[in-house]
Amino acid sequence: MICHPNAKINLGLNVTSRRPDGYHDLETIFYPIPVCDTLQVETEAHTPTTIFPAGRIPCMSETTDCHLVSAGIPIDCPPEKNLLVKTVQALKRDFALPHLYIYMYKQIPFGAGLGGGSSDAAFMAKTLNKMFSLGLDDEELERRVSAIGADCAFFIRNRPVFATGIGNVFTPVDISLAGWYLVLVKPDIFVSTKEAYAKIRPRRPAESVADIVRHPVETWRGRLTNDFEEGIFALHPEISAVKEKLYDCGASYASMSGSGSSVFGLFRHEPDKKEMREHFKGCFCQQHKL
């Protein structure tokens, strides 16, 4: 079975308080975008010519629960820490699943604030639920994958939400960016969660992101902010430069996603793809109509 785990962007992000457990409460809008990995799950060894482009040499690893083959962006962690493997192991504790052969073509960048690993985990759970008729509804799937990662549950229903708590409490939000053009840029910089939070000073915003996004996109600049930007931009001015270049190219709104390092711009009219590639040479850069 083949599926396509997609990424998300954050529309605004306010860190509102520090919790007694050391985590932080926040508010943000999670919005799904069509930047995708490709995931194939089988019960027998398979030659995945349909998902691995010619010339891409896969990497292989194996645990007692599954055989994992990946290509594309390298998955730089041991198998036991991979969220795909953790999802399989979690479901195997309650269900008699066979040894699985998992094939992943990774295209969502890591350390980018796009939720790629969380999406992979959620889509793995949904795929196994369907393949083996486990009978888990969306609410139960959300509960199970939330133990793997705070934002994993978002990708079960995969629709825009106002996220609060540590990013794990969701309220549906009526927002659509249909017809807008998204340019997503990730410079070759990794931002760790520890680094991102080091400069954060929690505060209650004067205006909630949920209220701001009810207004036209053209009014968001200067109002819909990401609290991580100030500290991250000071450490990595290259990321700030990407945001400014997106505005120079005509974006109605641009922002870093999550704790970085990816930056997205929303354009009312289709940008010139060749021009975008030239401006962001050396960076991961994709353009999509939403």
C-alpha positions as CSV (number, residue, x, y, z in Angstrom):
1,M,0.0,0.0,0.0
2,I,1.3,3.4,-1.0
3,C,0.6,6.8,0.6
4,H,2.0,10.3,0.6
5,P,2.6,11.9,4.0
6,N,2.5,15.6,3.6
7,A,4.1,18.5,5.5
8,K,2.5,21.4,7.4
9,I,3.4,25.1,7.9
10,N,2.7,27.2,10.9
11,L,0.6,30.3,10.4
12,G,1.8,32.4,13.3
13,L,3.3,31.0,16.4
14,N,3.2,32.5,19.9
15,V,4.9,30.9,22.9
16,T,2.6,32.0,25.7
17,S,4.0,30.4,28.9
18,R,6.5,28.1,30.4
19,R,5.0,25.0,32.0
20,P,6.0,23.4,35.4
21,D,7.2,20.3,33.4
22,G,9.7,22.4,31.4
23,Y,7.7,22.4,28.2
24,H,6.1,25.5,26.8
25,D,2.5,26.4,25.9
26,L,2.0,27.9,22.5
27,E,-0.7,28.9,20.0
28,T,-0.4,28.5,16.3
29,I,-2.3,27.4,13.2
30,F,-1.2,24.1,11.6
31,Y,-1.9,24.2,7.8
32,P,-1.3,21.1,5.6
33,I,0.7,21.7,2.4
34,P,1.4,19.4,-0.6
35,V,5.1,18.8,0.0
36,C,5.2,15.1,0.5
37,D,7.2,12.0,1.2
38,T,6.2,8.7,-0.3
39,L,5.6,5.6,1.9
40,Q,5.0,2.1,0.8
41,V,4.2,-0.7,3.2
42,E,4.2,-4.4,2.3
43,T,4.1,-7.8,4.0
44,E,6.7,-9.3,1.7
45,A,10.0,-8.0,0.3
46,H,9.4,-5.8,-2.7
47,T,11.3,-3.9,-5.4
48,P,9.9,-0.4,-5.0
49,T,10.6,0.9,-8.5
50,T,7.4,2.9,-8.4
51,I,8.5,5.2,-5.6
52,F,12.4,5.3,-5.9
53,P,13.5,7.3,-8.9
54,A,16.1,5.7,-11.1
55,G,19.6,6.1,-9.8
56,R,18.6,6.7,-6.2
57,I,20.5,4.2,-4.1
58,P,18.4,3.1,-1.1
59,C,19.7,2.6,2.5
60,M,18.5,-0.4,4.4
61,S,18.1,-1.2,8.1
62,E,16.2,-3.9,10.0
63,T,14.7,-4.4,13.4
64,T,12.7,-7.4,14.8
65,D,9.5,-5.6,13.8
66,C,10.3,-4.4,10.3
67,H,12.7,-3.9,7.4
68,L,13.1,-0.3,6.4
69,V,14.4,0.8,3.1
70,S,14.8,4.6,2.4
71,A,16.1,6.9,-0.3
72,G,16.0,10.6,-1.0
73,I,17.0,12.8,1.9
74,P,19.0,10.6,4.3
75,I,17.3,9.5,7.5
76,D,20.0,10.4,10.0
77,C,19.0,8.4,13.1
78,P,19.2,4.7,14.2
79,P,16.2,2.6,13.3
80,E,15.0,2.3,16.9
81,K,14.6,6.1,17.1
82,N,12.8,6.4,13.7
83,L,9.2,7.5,14.2
84,L,8.0,5.0,11.5
85,V,9.6,2.2,13.4
86,K,8.2,3.5,16.8
87,T,4.7,3.6,15.3
88,V,5.0,0.0,14.1
89,Q,6.3,-1.1,17.5
90,A,3.5,0.7,19.3
91,L,0.8,-0.9,17.3
92,K,2.4,-4.3,17.5
93,R,2.0,-4.2,21.3
94,D,-1.8,-4.4,20.8
95,F,-2.2,-6.1,17.4
96,A,-0.8,-9.2,15.8
97,L,0.9,-7.5,12.8
98,P,3.3,-9.5,10.6
99,H,6.9,-8.5,9.9
100,L,6.7,-5.5,7.6
101,Y,8.7,-4.2,4.7
102,I,8.7,-0.4,4.7
103,Y,9.9,1.7,1.8
104,M,10.3,5.5,2.2
105,Y,11.3,8.1,-0.3
106,K,12.1,11.1,1.9
107,Q,11.5,14.6,0.4
108,I,10.3,16.6,3.4
109,P,13.5,18.2,4.9
110,F,14.4,17.5,8.5
111,G,14.9,20.3,11.1
112,A,12.7,22.5,9.0
113,G,9.6,23.1,11.1
114,L,7.5,21.1,8.6
115,G,6.5,18.1,10.7
116,G,7.8,15.6,8.2
117,G,8.7,12.9,10.8
118,S,5.4,13.4,12.6
119,S,3.5,13.1,9.3
120,D,5.3,9.8,8.4
121,A,4.3,8.4,11.8
122,A,0.7,9.4,11.4
123,F,0.4,8.1,7.9
124,M,2.0,4.8,8.9
125,A,-0.6,4.4,11.6
126,K,-3.4,5.2,9.2
127,T,-2.0,2.8,6.6
128,L,-1.7,-0.1,9.0
129,N,-5.2,0.5,10.3
130,K,-6.5,0.2,6.8
131,M,-4.3,-2.7,5.6
132,F,-5.1,-4.9,8.6
133,S,-8.6,-3.7,9.4
134,L,-7.7,-2.7,13.0
135,G,-10.9,-0.8,13.5
136,L,-9.4,2.3,15.0
137,D,-11.3,5.5,14.5
138,D,-9.7,8.9,14.0
139,E,-9.9,9.8,17.7
140,E,-8.2,6.6,18.7
141,L,-5.5,7.0,16.1
142,E,-4.9,10.5,17.4
143,R,-4.6,9.2,20.9
144,R,-2.1,6.6,19.9
145,V,0.2,8.7,17.7
146,S,0.2,11.6,20.2
147,A,2.4,9.4,22.4
148,I,5.0,9.3,19.6
149,G,5.1,13.0,18.9
150,A,3.1,16.1,20.0
151,D,2.0,17.1,16.5
152,C,1.6,13.6,15.1
153,A,-2.1,13.7,15.8
154,F,-2.6,16.7,13.5
155,F,-1.8,14.5,10.5
156,I,-4.6,12.0,11.2
157,R,-7.4,14.3,10.1
158,N,-4.9,16.5,8.2
159,R,-7.0,19.7,8.1
160,P,-6.3,23.2,9.4
161,V,-6.4,23.6,13.2
162,F,-5.8,26.1,15.9
163,A,-3.2,24.3,18.1
164,T,-2.6,25.1,21.7
165,G,-1.1,23.4,24.7
166,I,2.3,22.0,23.6
167,G,1.0,21.9,20.1
168,N,-1.3,18.9,20.9
169,V,-4.7,20.4,21.6
170,F,-6.6,21.1,18.4
171,T,-9.6,23.2,17.5
172,P,-10.9,23.2,13.9
173,V,-10.4,26.6,12.2
174,D,-12.2,27.9,9.1
175,I,-9.4,29.0,6.9
176,S,-8.5,28.2,3.3
177,L,-5.5,29.3,1.2
178,A,-6.9,27.7,-1.9
179,G,-5.7,29.5,-5.0
180,W,-2.6,31.0,-3.3
181,Y,0.9,30.0,-4.4
182,L,3.3,28.7,-1.8
183,V,7.0,29.0,-2.2
184,L,8.9,27.0,0.4
185,V,12.6,27.5,1.0
186,K,14.9,25.7,3.4
187,P,18.5,26.9,3.5
188,D,21.2,24.4,4.4
189,I,20.9,25.1,8.1
190,F,19.7,22.9,10.9
191,V,18.0,24.5,13.9
192,S,17.7,22.3,17.0
193,T,14.7,22.6,19.3
194,K,17.0,23.6,22.2
195,E,18.6,26.3,20.1
196,A,15.2,27.6,19.1
197,Y,13.8,27.9,22.7
198,A,17.0,29.4,24.2
199,K,16.0,33.0,23.2
200,I,12.3,32.6,23.8
201,R,10.6,34.9,26.4
202,P,7.0,33.6,26.7
203,R,4.3,36.3,26.5
204,R,0.6,36.6,25.9
205,P,0.0,38.2,22.5
206,A,-2.2,41.2,22.1
207,E,-4.0,39.5,19.3
208,S,-4.5,35.7,18.9
209,V,-3.4,34.0,15.7
210,A,-6.9,32.5,15.4
211,D,-8.3,36.1,15.1
212,I,-5.6,37.4,12.7
213,V,-6.1,34.6,10.1
214,R,-9.8,35.5,9.8
215,H,-8.6,38.6,7.9
216,P,-7.2,38.7,4.4
217,V,-3.7,37.3,3.9
218,E,-2.6,40.8,2.6
219,T,-3.2,42.1,6.2
220,W,-1.0,39.5,8.0
221,R,2.4,41.1,7.5
222,G,3.5,42.6,10.8
223,R,0.6,41.1,12.7
224,L,0.9,37.3,12.2
225,T,4.3,36.7,13.8
226,N,6.5,33.8,14.8
227,D,8.1,34.2,18.2
228,F,11.0,32.0,17.2
229,E,12.1,34.4,14.4
230,E,13.9,37.0,16.5
231,G,16.3,34.6,18.2
232,I,16.8,32.4,15.2
233,F,17.4,35.3,12.8
234,A,20.0,36.7,15.1
235,L,21.9,33.4,15.1
236,H,21.3,32.6,11.4
237,P,20.9,35.8,9.4
238,E,20.7,33.7,6.2
239,I,17.2,32.5,7.3
240,S,16.1,36.2,7.8
241,A,17.5,37.0,4.3
242,V,15.3,34.3,2.8
243,K,12.2,35.9,4.3
244,E,13.2,39.3,3.1
245,K,13.9,38.0,-0.4
246,L,10.4,36.4,-0.6
247,Y,8.9,39.8,0.2
248,D,11.2,41.4,-2.4
249,C,9.8,38.8,-4.9
250,G,6.2,39.9,-4.3
251,A,5.0,37.6,-1.4
252,S,1.9,39.0,0.3
253,Y,3.0,37.2,3.5
254,A,6.2,35.4,4.5
255,S,7.3,33.6,7.7
256,M,9.5,31.0,9.2
257,S,7.6,27.8,9.8
258,G,7.7,26.5,13.4
259,S,11.2,26.7,14.9
260,G,12.8,26.8,11.4
261,S,14.8,26.6,9.4
262,S,12.3,26.6,6.5
263,V,10.6,29.8,5.4
264,F,7.5,30.1,3.2
265,G,6.0,32.9,1.1
266,L,2.3,33.2,0.0
267,F,1.9,34.8,-3.4
268,R,-1.4,35.9,-4.9
269,H,-0.1,35.3,-8.4
270,E,2.2,32.5,-9.7
271,P,5.9,33.4,-9.2
272,D,8.4,32.7,-12.0
273,K,9.8,29.3,-11.1
274,K,13.2,29.9,-12.8
275,E,13.5,33.2,-10.9
276,M,12.8,31.5,-7.6
277,R,15.4,28.8,-8.3
278,E,18.0,31.5,-9.1
279,H,17.2,33.5,-6.0
280,F,17.4,30.5,-3.7
281,K,20.2,28.5,-5.3
282,G,21.7,26.1,-2.9
283,C,18.5,25.8,-0.9
284,F,15.7,23.3,-0.9
285,C,13.0,25.2,-2.8
286,Q,9.6,24.0,-3.9
287,Q,6.6,25.9,-5.4
288,H,3.0,24.7,-5.2
289,K,-0.5,26.0,-5.9
290,L,-2.6,25.5,-2.8
